[in-house]
Amino acid sequence: MNISVGRTDQILRFILGLALVGFTLTNWIGSWGWIGLILISTSILKICPLYTLFKINTIGNKEIN
């Protein structure tokens, strides 16, 4: 799989994932907040299976590393 998650996308996924997991742990939202773990893992791995499936890439031309 190719890297498909850009830096800004990566940061937003990580923050949103942490928030969802945190809200689940504090019982603010239901157990669906564990979806945040998927966001965190795709942020760390820089790979999103849905982006790959739909041929979406949020990496800018200068950001490849």
PDB file with SEQRES, HELIX, SHEET and CRYST1 records, atoms N, CA, C and O in Angstrom:
SEQRES   1 A   65  MET ASN ILE SER VAL GLY ARG THR ASP GLN ILE LEU ARG          
SEQRES   2 A   65  PHE ILE LEU GLY LEU ALA LEU VAL GLY PHE THR LEU THR          
SEQRES   3 A   65  ASN TRP ILE GLY SER TRP GLY TRP ILE GLY LEU ILE LEU          
SEQRES   4 A   65  ILE SER THR SER ILE LEU LYS ILE CYS PRO LEU TYR THR          
SEQRES   5 A   65  LEU PHE LYS ILE ASN THR ILE GLY ASN LYS GLU ILE ASN          
HELIX    1 AA1 ARG A    7  LEU A   25  1                                  19    
HELIX    2 AA2 SER A   31  ILE A   35  5                                   5    
HELIX    3 AA3 GLY A   36  LEU A   45  1                                  10    
HELIX    4 AA4 PRO A   49  LEU A   53  1                                   5    
CRYST1    1.000    1.000    1.000  90.00  90.00  90.00 P 1           1          
ATOM      1  N   MET A   1       0.836  -1.189   0.000  1.00  0.00           N  
ATOM      2  CA  MET A   1       0.000   0.000   0.000  1.00  0.00           C  
ATOM      3  C   MET A   1       0.877   1.247   0.000  1.00  0.00           C  
ATOM      4  O   MET A   1       1.940   1.276   0.619  1.00  0.00           O  
ATOM      5  N   ASN A   2       0.423   2.247  -0.687  1.00  0.00           N  
ATOM      6  CA  ASN A   2       1.153   3.503  -0.739  1.00  0.00           C  
ATOM      7  C   ASN A   2       0.681   4.438   0.359  1.00  0.00           C  
ATOM      8  O   ASN A   2      -0.465   4.374   0.804  1.00  0.00           O  
ATOM      9  N   ILE A   3       1.579   5.302   0.785  1.00  0.00           N  
ATOM     10  CA  ILE A   3       1.221   6.322   1.766  1.00  0.00           C  
ATOM     11  C   ILE A   3       0.230   7.276   1.117  1.00  0.00           C  
ATOM     12  O   ILE A   3       0.474   7.780   0.021  1.00  0.00           O  
ATOM     13  N   SER A   4      -0.900   7.526   1.801  1.00  0.00           N  
ATOM     14  CA  SER A   4      -1.927   8.366   1.204  1.00  0.00           C  
ATOM     15  C   SER A   4      -2.438   9.456   2.145  1.00  0.00           C  
ATOM     16  O   SER A   4      -3.319  10.229   1.769  1.00  0.00           O  
ATOM     17  N   VAL A   5      -1.897   9.529   3.362  1.00  0.00           N  
ATOM     18  CA  VAL A   5      -2.368  10.489   4.351  1.00  0.00           C  
ATOM     19  C   VAL A   5      -1.319  11.574   4.535  1.00  0.00           C  
ATOM     20  O   VAL A   5      -0.194  11.299   4.954  1.00  0.00           O  
ATOM     21  N   GLY A   6      -1.696  12.812   4.219  1.00  0.00           N  
ATOM     22  CA  GLY A   6      -0.793  13.951   4.352  1.00  0.00           C  
ATOM     23  C   GLY A   6      -0.647  14.394   5.802  1.00  0.00           C  
ATOM     24  O   GLY A   6      -1.343  13.893   6.686  1.00  0.00           O  
ATOM     25  N   ARG A   7       0.253  15.329   6.038  1.00  0.00           N  
ATOM     26  CA  ARG A   7       0.589  15.771   7.399  1.00  0.00           C  
ATOM     27  C   ARG A   7      -0.613  16.380   8.128  1.00  0.00           C  
ATOM     28  O   ARG A   7      -0.887  16.020   9.273  1.00  0.00           O  
ATOM     29  N   THR A   8      -1.327  17.293   7.477  1.00  0.00           N  
ATOM     30  CA  THR A   8      -2.485  17.919   8.107  1.00  0.00           C  
ATOM     31  C   THR A   8      -3.561  16.883   8.390  1.00  0.00           C  
ATOM     32  O   THR A   8      -4.145  16.869   9.473  1.00  0.00           O  
ATOM     33  N   ASP A   9      -3.818  16.037   7.440  1.00  0.00           N  
ATOM     34  CA  ASP A   9      -4.791  14.947   7.593  1.00  0.00           C  
ATOM     35  C   ASP A   9      -4.373  14.043   8.750  1.00  0.00           C  
ATOM     36  O   ASP A   9      -5.208  13.625   9.551  1.00  0.00           O  
ATOM     37  N   GLN A  10      -3.097  13.747   8.832  1.00  0.00           N  
ATOM     38  CA  GLN A  10      -2.560  12.879   9.876  1.00  0.00           C  
ATOM     39  C   GLN A  10      -2.799  13.492  11.262  1.00  0.00           C  
ATOM     40  O   GLN A  10      -3.229  12.794  12.180  1.00  0.00           O  
ATOM     41  N   ILE A  11      -2.529  14.769  11.413  1.00  0.00           N  
ATOM     42  CA  ILE A  11      -2.702  15.441  12.702  1.00  0.00           C  
ATOM     43  C   ILE A  11      -4.177  15.481  13.094  1.00  0.00           C  
ATOM     44  O   ILE A  11      -4.523  15.215  14.245  1.00  0.00           O  
ATOM     45  N   LEU A  12      -5.043  15.813  12.140  1.00  0.00           N  
ATOM     46  CA  LEU A  12      -6.482  15.866  12.431  1.00  0.00           C  
ATOM     47  C   LEU A  12      -7.041  14.502  12.812  1.00  0.00           C  
ATOM     48  O   LEU A  12      -7.854  14.395  13.730  1.00  0.00           O  
ATOM     49  N   ARG A  13      -6.609  13.463  12.109  1.00  0.00           N  
ATOM     50  CA  ARG A  13      -7.055  12.104  12.432  1.00  0.00           C  
ATOM     51  C   ARG A  13      -6.632  11.715  13.848  1.00  0.00           C  
ATOM     52  O   ARG A  13      -7.413  11.132  14.599  1.00  0.00           O  
ATOM     53  N   PHE A  14      -5.394  12.043  14.202  1.00  0.00           N  
ATOM     54  CA  PHE A  14      -4.876  11.677  15.511  1.00  0.00           C  
ATOM     55  C   PHE A  14      -5.639  12.387  16.625  1.00  0.00           C  
ATOM     56  O   PHE A  14      -6.027  11.762  17.612  1.00  0.00           O  
ATOM     57  N   ILE A  15      -5.855  13.692  16.466  1.00  0.00           N  
ATOM     58  CA  ILE A  15      -6.566  14.469  17.486  1.00  0.00           C  
ATOM     59  C   ILE A  15      -8.011  14.000  17.619  1.00  0.00           C  
ATOM     60  O   ILE A  15      -8.497  13.799  18.732  1.00  0.00           O  
ATOM     61  N   LEU A  16      -8.697  13.823  16.495  1.00  0.00           N  
ATOM     62  CA  LEU A  16     -10.081  13.361  16.530  1.00  0.00           C  
ATOM     63  C   LEU A  16     -10.176  11.950  17.124  1.00  0.00           C  
ATOM     64  O   LEU A  16     -11.094  11.654  17.889  1.00  0.00           O  
ATOM     65  N   GLY A  17      -9.230  11.090  16.770  1.00  0.00           N  
ATOM     66  CA  GLY A  17      -9.204   9.738  17.318  1.00  0.00           C  
ATOM     67  C   GLY A  17      -9.018   9.734  18.819  1.00  0.00           C  
ATOM     68  O   GLY A  17      -9.709   9.005  19.530  1.00  0.00           O  
ATOM     69  N   LEU A  18      -8.079  10.552  19.316  1.00  0.00           N  
ATOM     70  CA  LEU A  18      -7.872  10.657  20.760  1.00  0.00           C  
ATOM     71  C   LEU A  18      -9.117  11.182  21.457  1.00  0.00           C  
ATOM     72  O   LEU A  18      -9.484  10.698  22.528  1.00  0.00           O  
ATOM     73  N   ALA A  19      -9.768  12.171  20.854  1.00  0.00           N  
ATOM     74  CA  ALA A  19     -10.983  12.731  21.442  1.00  0.00           C  
ATOM     75  C   ALA A  19     -12.080  11.676  21.528  1.00  0.00           C  
ATOM     76  O   ALA A  19     -12.734  11.544  22.563  1.00  0.00           O  
ATOM     77  N   LEU A  20     -12.286  10.927  20.451  1.00  0.00           N  
ATOM     78  CA  LEU A  20     -13.326   9.892  20.461  1.00  0.00           C  
ATOM     79  C   LEU A  20     -13.054   8.819  21.513  1.00  0.00           C  
ATOM     80  O   LEU A  20     -13.960   8.414  22.241  1.00  0.00           O  
ATOM     81  N   VAL A  21     -11.820   8.367  21.590  1.00  0.00           N  
ATOM     82  CA  VAL A  21     -11.471   7.354  22.580  1.00  0.00           C  
ATOM     83  C   VAL A  21     -11.628   7.931  23.989  1.00  0.00           C  
ATOM     84  O   VAL A  21     -12.131   7.255  24.886  1.00  0.00           O  
ATOM     85  N   GLY A  22     -11.202   9.163  24.180  1.00  0.00           N  
ATOM     86  CA  GLY A  22     -11.344   9.802  25.486  1.00  0.00           C  
ATOM     87  C   GLY A  22     -12.801   9.949  25.892  1.00  0.00           C  
ATOM     88  O   GLY A  22     -13.151   9.695  27.044  1.00  0.00           O  
ATOM     89  N   PHE A  23     -13.654  10.357  24.957  1.00  0.00           N  
ATOM     90  CA  PHE A  23     -15.082  10.488  25.254  1.00  0.00           C  
ATOM     91  C   PHE A  23     -15.708   9.133  25.571  1.00  0.00           C  
ATOM     92  O   PHE A  23     -16.617   9.041  26.396  1.00  0.00           O  
ATOM     93  N   THR A  24     -15.227   8.104  24.927  1.00  0.00           N  
ATOM     94  CA  THR A  24     -15.736   6.759  25.216  1.00  0.00           C  
ATOM     95  C   THR A  24     -15.310   6.308  26.607  1.00  0.00           C  
ATOM     96  O   THR A  24     -16.109   5.745  27.355  1.00  0.00           O  
ATOM     97  N   LEU A  25     -14.050   6.558  26.949  1.00  0.00           N  
ATOM     98  CA  LEU A  25     -13.546   6.145  28.257  1.00  0.00           C  
ATOM     99  C   LEU A  25     -14.223   6.898  29.404  1.00  0.00           C  
ATOM    100  O   LEU A  25     -14.379   6.352  30.496  1.00  0.00           O  
ATOM    101  N   THR A  26     -14.624   8.149  29.160  1.00  0.00           N  
ATOM    102  CA  THR A  26     -15.295   8.925  30.207  1.00  0.00           C  
ATOM    103  C   THR A  26     -16.812   8.760  30.150  1.00  0.00           C  
ATOM    104  O   THR A  26     -17.543   9.409  30.898  1.00  0.00           O  
ATOM    105  N   ASN A  27     -17.271   7.900  29.270  1.00  0.00           N  
ATOM    106  CA  ASN A  27     -18.692   7.562  29.149  1.00  0.00           C  
ATOM    107  C   ASN A  27     -19.558   8.718  28.642  1.00  0.00           C  
ATOM    108  O   ASN A  27     -20.751   8.767  28.942  1.00  0.00           O  
ATOM    109  N   TRP A  28     -18.978   9.648  27.879  1.00  0.00           N  
ATOM    110  CA  TRP A  28     -19.748  10.739  27.286  1.00  0.00           C  
ATOM    111  C   TRP A  28     -20.502  10.265  26.059  1.00  0.00           C  
ATOM    112  O   TRP A  28     -21.600  10.736  25.764  1.00  0.00           O  
ATOM    113  N   ILE A  29     -19.897   9.329  25.353  1.00  0.00           N  
ATOM    114  CA  ILE A  29     -20.539   8.778  24.160  1.00  0.00           C  
ATOM    115  C   ILE A  29     -20.532   7.263  24.281  1.00  0.00           C  
ATOM    116  O   ILE A  29     -19.857   6.702  25.144  1.00  0.00           O  
ATOM    117  N   GLY A  30     -21.263   6.627  23.438  1.00  0.00           N  
ATOM    118  CA  GLY A  30     -21.349   5.163  23.487  1.00  0.00           C  
ATOM    119  C   GLY A  30     -20.077   4.495  23.007  1.00  0.00           C  
ATOM    120  O   GLY A  30     -19.056   5.145  22.781  1.00  0.00           O  
ATOM    121  N   SER A  31     -20.157   3.216  22.859  1.00  0.00           N  
ATOM    122  CA  SER A  31     -18.989   2.427  22.491  1.00  0.00           C  
ATOM    123  C   SER A  31     -18.548   2.654  21.047  1.00  0.00           C  
ATOM    124  O   SER A  31     -17.468   2.203  20.664  1.00  0.00           O  
ATOM    125  N   TRP A  32     -19.352   3.338  20.238  1.00  0.00           N  
ATOM    126  CA  TRP A  32     -18.932   3.609  18.859  1.00  0.00           C  
ATOM    127  C   TRP A  32     -17.714   4.533  18.814  1.00  0.00           C  
ATOM    128  O   TRP A  32     -17.078   4.664  17.769  1.00  0.00           O  
ATOM    129  N   GLY A  33     -17.395   5.156  19.907  1.00  0.00           N  
ATOM    130  CA  GLY A  33     -16.219   6.022  19.966  1.00  0.00           C  
ATOM    131  C   GLY A  33     -14.905   5.283  19.810  1.00  0.00           C  
ATOM    132  O   GLY A  33     -13.862   5.895  19.582  1.00  0.00           O  
ATOM    133  N   TRP A  34     -14.961   3.945  19.934  1.00  0.00           N  
ATOM    134  CA  TRP A  34     -13.751   3.155  19.723  1.00  0.00           C  
ATOM    135  C   TRP A  34     -13.285   3.225  18.269  1.00  0.00           C  
ATOM    136  O   TRP A  34     -12.177   2.798  17.942  1.00  0.00           O  
ATOM    137  N   ILE A  35     -14.132   3.762  17.411  1.00  0.00           N  
ATOM    138  CA  ILE A  35     -13.725   4.004  16.024  1.00  0.00           C  
ATOM    139  C   ILE A  35     -12.506   4.923  15.993  1.00  0.00           C  
ATOM    140  O   ILE A  35     -11.741   4.923  15.028  1.00  0.00           O  
ATOM    141  N   GLY A  36     -12.338   5.689  17.036  1.00  0.00           N  
ATOM    142  CA  GLY A  36     -11.174   6.556  17.152  1.00  0.00           C  
ATOM    143  C   GLY A  36      -9.860   5.796  17.045  1.00  0.00           C  
ATOM    144  O   GLY A  36      -8.854   6.352  16.605  1.00  0.00           O  
ATOM    145  N   LEU A  37      -9.862   4.539  17.443  1.00  0.00           N  
ATOM    146  CA  LEU A  37      -8.639   3.726  17.322  1.00  0.00           C  
ATOM    147  C   LEU A  37      -8.252   3.535  15.858  1.00  0.00           C  
ATOM    148  O   LEU A  37      -7.069   3.467  15.524  1.00  0.00           O  
ATOM    149  N   ILE A  38      -9.243   3.451  15.004  1.00  0.00           N  
ATOM    150  CA  ILE A  38      -8.962   3.333  13.564  1.00  0.00           C  
ATOM    151  C   ILE A  38      -8.325   4.621  13.062  1.00  0.00           C  
ATOM    152  O   ILE A  38      -7.363   4.589  12.295  1.00  0.00           O  
ATOM    153  N   LEU A  39      -8.866   5.756  13.498  1.00  0.00           N  
ATOM    154  CA  LEU A  39      -8.295   7.038  13.083  1.00  0.00           C  
ATOM    155  C   LEU A  39      -6.858   7.188  13.576  1.00  0.00           C  
ATOM    156  O   LEU A  39      -5.992   7.664  12.842  1.00  0.00           O  
ATOM    157  N   ILE A  40      -6.612   6.785  14.802  1.00  0.00           N  
ATOM    158  CA  ILE A  40      -5.258   6.878  15.354  1.00  0.00           C  
ATOM    159  C   ILE A  40      -4.300   5.979  14.577  1.00  0.00           C  
ATOM    160  O   ILE A  40      -3.192   6.396  14.241  1.00  0.00           O  
ATOM    161  N   SER A  41      -4.720   4.757  14.294  1.00  0.00           N  
ATOM    162  CA  SER A  41      -3.822   3.832  13.587  1.00  0.00           C  
ATOM    163  C   SER A  41      -3.555   4.290  12.151  1.00  0.00           C  
ATOM    164  O   SER A  41      -2.423   4.181  11.679  1.00  0.00           O  
ATOM    165  N   THR A  42      -4.569   4.800  11.447  1.00  0.00           N  
ATOM    166  CA  THR A  42      -4.319   5.278  10.087  1.00  0.00           C  
ATOM    167  C   THR A  42      -3.448   6.531  10.106  1.00  0.00           C  
ATOM    168  O   THR A  42      -2.706   6.790   9.159  1.00  0.00           O  
ATOM    169  N   SER A  43      -3.540   7.296  11.173  1.00  0.00           N  
ATOM    170  CA  SER A  43      -2.679   8.466  11.318  1.00  0.00           C  
ATOM    171  C   SER A  43      -1.222   8.055  11.512  1.00  0.00           C  
ATOM    172  O   SER A  43      -0.322   8.635  10.905  1.00  0.00           O  
ATOM    173  N   ILE A  44      -0.998   7.063  12.350  1.00  0.00           N  
ATOM    174  CA  ILE A  44       0.368   6.607  12.625  1.00  0.00           C  
ATOM    175  C   ILE A  44       0.977   5.919  11.400  1.00  0.00           C  
ATOM    176  O   ILE A  44       2.142   6.142  11.071  1.00  0.00           O  
ATOM    177  N   LEU A  45       0.181   5.082  10.730  1.00  0.00           N  
ATOM    178  CA  LEU A  45       0.688   4.332   9.578  1.00  0.00           C  
ATOM    179  C   LEU A  45       0.728   5.155   8.289  1.00  0.00           C  
ATOM    180  O   LEU A  45       1.383   4.765   7.322  1.00  0.00           O  
ATOM    181  N   LYS A  46       0.032   6.291   8.276  1.00  0.00           N  
ATOM    182  CA  LYS A  46      -0.071   7.166   7.097  1.00  0.00           C  
ATOM    183  C   LYS A  46      -0.720   6.468   5.904  1.00  0.00           C  
ATOM    184  O   LYS A  46      -0.472   6.819   4.750  1.00  0.00           O  
ATOM    185  N   ILE A  47      -1.547   5.483   6.200  1.00  0.00           N  
ATOM    186  CA  ILE A  47      -2.244   4.739   5.144  1.00  0.00           C  
ATOM    187  C   ILE A  47      -3.722   4.664   5.500  1.00  0.00           C  
ATOM    188  O   ILE A  47      -4.080   4.268   6.609  1.00  0.00           O  
ATOM    189  N   CYS A  48      -4.569   5.040   4.567  1.00  0.00           N  
ATOM    190  CA  CYS A  48      -6.009   4.918   4.759  1.00  0.00           C  
ATOM    191  C   CYS A  48      -6.549   3.990   3.683  1.00  0.00           C  
ATOM    192  O   CYS A  48      -6.482   4.312   2.497  1.00  0.00           O  
ATOM    193  N   PRO A  49      -7.086   2.839   4.083  1.00  0.00           N  
ATOM    194  CA  PRO A  49      -7.610   1.890   3.096  1.00  0.00           C  
ATOM    195  C   PRO A  49      -8.694   2.495   2.196  1.00  0.00           C  
ATOM    196  O   PRO A  49      -8.755   2.176   1.009  1.00  0.00           O  
ATOM    197  N   LEU A  50      -9.537   3.352   2.740  1.00  0.00           N  
ATOM    198  CA  LEU A  50     -10.571   3.982   1.914  1.00  0.00           C  
ATOM    199  C   LEU A  50      -9.955   4.933   0.894  1.00  0.00           C  
ATOM    200  O   LEU A  50     -10.406   4.992  -0.250  1.00  0.00           O  
ATOM    201  N   TYR A  51      -8.928   5.676   1.300  1.00  0.00           N  
ATOM    202  CA  TYR A  51      -8.239   6.553   0.350  1.00  0.00           C  
ATOM    203  C   TYR A  51      -7.638   5.728  -0.777  1.00  0.00           C  
ATOM    204  O   TYR A  51      -7.713   6.114  -1.943  1.00  0.00           O  
ATOM    205  N   THR A  52      -7.040   4.588  -0.427  1.00  0.00           N  
ATOM    206  CA  THR A  52      -6.443   3.717  -1.438  1.00  0.00           C  
ATOM    207  C   THR A  52      -7.517   3.176  -2.379  1.00  0.00           C  
ATOM    208  O   THR A  52      -7.320   3.132  -3.593  1.00  0.00           O  
ATOM    209  N   LEU A  53      -8.639   2.768  -1.823  1.00  0.00           N  
ATOM    210  CA  LEU A  53      -9.734   2.223  -2.620  1.00  0.00           C  
ATOM    211  C   LEU A  53     -10.276   3.251  -3.614  1.00  0.00           C  
ATOM    212  O   LEU A  53     -10.530   2.928  -4.775  1.00  0.00           O  
ATOM    213  N   PHE A  54     -10.451   4.490  -3.150  1.00  0.00           N  
ATOM    214  CA  PHE A  54     -11.018   5.534  -4.003  1.00  0.00           C  
ATOM    215  C   PHE A  54      -9.957   6.402  -4.678  1.00  0.00           C  
ATOM    216  O   PHE A  54     -10.280   7.417  -5.295  1.00  0.00           O  
ATOM    217  N   LYS A  55      -8.678   5.996  -4.557  1.00  0.00           N  
ATOM    218  CA  LYS A  55      -7.553   6.693  -5.186  1.00  0.00           C  
ATOM    219  C   LYS A  55      -7.479   8.158  -4.777  1.00  0.00           C  
ATOM    220  O   LYS A  55      -7.297   9.045  -5.610  1.00  0.00           O  
ATOM    221  N   ILE A  56      -7.626   8.391  -3.469  1.00  0.00           N  
ATOM    222  CA  ILE A  56      -7.510   9.724  -2.890  1.00  0.00           C  
ATOM    223  C   ILE A  56      -6.138   9.817  -2.241  1.00  0.00           C  
ATOM    224  O   ILE A  56      -5.654   8.850  -1.653  1.00  0.00           O  
ATOM    225  N   ASN A  57      -5.520  10.975  -2.348  1.00  0.00           N  
ATOM    226  CA  ASN A  57      -4.212  11.190  -1.767  1.00  0.00           C  
ATOM    227  C   ASN A  57      -4.180  12.613  -1.206  1.00  0.00           C  
ATOM    228  O   ASN A  57      -4.390  13.572  -1.949  1.00  0.00           O  
ATOM    229  N   THR A  58      -3.918  12.760   0.099  1.00  0.00           N  
ATOM    230  CA  THR A  58      -3.873  14.088   0.698  1.00  0.00           C  
ATOM    231  C   THR A  58      -2.437  14.580   0.891  1.00  0.00           C  
ATOM    232  O   THR A  58      -2.202  15.566   1.589  1.00  0.00           O  
ATOM    233  N   ILE A  59      -1.496  13.898   0.278  1.00  0.00           N  
ATOM    234  CA  ILE A  59      -0.108  14.335   0.349  1.00  0.00           C  
ATOM    235  C   ILE A  59       0.136  15.332  -0.774  1.00  0.00           C  
ATOM    236  O   ILE A  59      -0.145  15.052  -1.939  1.00  0.00           O  
ATOM    237  N   GLY A  60       0.660  16.491  -0.415  1.00  0.00           N  
ATOM    238  CA  GLY A  60       0.992  17.477  -1.428  1.00  0.00           C  
ATOM    239  C   GLY A  60       2.223  17.072  -2.206  1.00  0.00           C  
ATOM    240  O   GLY A  60       2.934  16.153  -1.797  1.00  0.00           O  
ATOM    241  N   ASN A  61       2.490  17.726  -3.305  1.00  0.00           N  
ATOM    242  CA  ASN A  61       3.656  17.397  -4.148  1.00  0.00           C  
ATOM    243  C   ASN A  61       4.975  17.560  -3.406  1.00  0.00           C  
ATOM    244  O   ASN A  61       5.910  16.797  -3.649  1.00  0.00           O  
ATOM    245  N   LYS A  62       5.074  18.542  -2.500  1.00  0.00           N  
ATOM    246  CA  LYS A  62       6.321  18.812  -1.798  1.00  0.00           C  
ATOM    247  C   LYS A  62       6.480  17.976  -0.534  1.00  0.00           C  
ATOM    248  O   LYS A  62       7.554  17.975   0.068  1.00  0.00           O  
ATOM    249  N   GLU A  63       5.440  17.267  -0.122  1.00  0.00           N  
ATOM    250  CA  GLU A  63       5.426  16.621   1.181  1.00  0.00           C  
ATOM    251  C   GLU A  63       5.871  15.158   1.164  1.00  0.00           C  
ATOM    252  O   GLU A  63       5.865  14.525   2.219  1.00  0.00           O  
ATOM    253  N   ILE A  64       6.239  14.616   0.063  1.00  0.00           N  
ATOM    254  CA  ILE A  64       6.606  13.201  -0.022  1.00  0.00           C  
ATOM    255  C   ILE A  64       7.933  12.970   0.671  1.00  0.00           C  
ATOM    256  O   ILE A  64       8.950  13.572   0.323  1.00  0.00           O  
ATOM    257  N   ASN A  65       7.905  12.060   1.688  1.00  0.00           N  
ATOM    258  CA  ASN A  65       9.129  11.724   2.414  1.00  0.00           C  
ATOM    259  C   ASN A  65       9.046  10.346   2.968  1.00  0.00           C  
ATOM    260  O   ASN A  65       9.986   9.883   3.613  1.00  0.00           O  
TER     261      ASN A  65                                                      
END                                                                             
